[in-house]
Amino acid sequence: MTLSLKYNWVKTCDACPEQYDVFDEDGKQIAYVRARWGHVTADCPDALDARVFEAAFSDDGYDGCFHDDNHRQPFFTEIENAITDYYKENTDV
């Protein structure tokens, strides 16, 4: 499966924790995503790293990465929606 994403996700660490920098179409970093201890979080670098998303992705609290793209996709879709909502609410566009 290839992930279907609207932003450019750059993986900065493969596992434990799995993490990404997320960029908009202009190349500006708009989020940092990290999967660790069975939770995935997304923070936006504007406004002092505002946490825009947090969820458990594993029943095992020790997981530091997703199992595969099928496991990853629903969380990444929710994260992109949270990032979009954050910037709509917090920028003058």
Residue pairs with C-beta under 8 A, 6 or more apart in sequence:
1 68
1 69
1 70
1 73
2 69
3 9
3 69
3 72
3 73
3 76
4 73
4 77
5 76
5 77
5 80
6 80
7 22
7 23
7 24
7 30
7 31
7 80
7 83
8 22
8 23
8 24
8 25
8 27
9 20
9 21
9 22
9 33
9 76
10 20
10 21
10 22
10 23
11 18
11 19
11 20
12 19
12 20
12 21
13 19
14 65
15 64
15 65
16 36
16 64
16 65
17 34
17 35
17 36
17 64
17 65
18 34
18 35
18 36
18 64
18 65
18 66
19 32
19 33
19 34
19 35
20 32
20 33
20 34
21 29
21 31
21 32
22 29
22 30
22 31
22 32
22 33
22 42
22 79
22 83
23 29
23 30
24 30
29 45
30 44
30 45
30 46
30 83
30 87
31 42
31 43
31 44
31 45
31 52
31 79
31 83
32 42
32 43
32 45
32 49
33 40
33 41
33 42
33 76
33 79
34 40
34 41
35 57
35 63
35 64
35 65
35 66
36 64
37 61
37 62
37 63
37 64
38 56
38 57
38 58
38 59
38 60
38 61
38 62
38 63
39 54
39 55
39 56
39 57
40 53
40 54
40 55
40 57
40 75
40 79
41 51
41 53
41 54
42 51
42 52
42 53
42 54
42 79
42 82
42 83
43 49
43 50
43 51
43 52
44 50
44 52
44 83
44 86
44 87
46 87
46 90
46 91
47 90
50 86
50 90
52 79
52 82
52 83
52 85
52 86
53 78
53 79
53 82
53 83
55 75
55 78
57 63
57 66
57 71
57 75
66 72
66 75
87 93
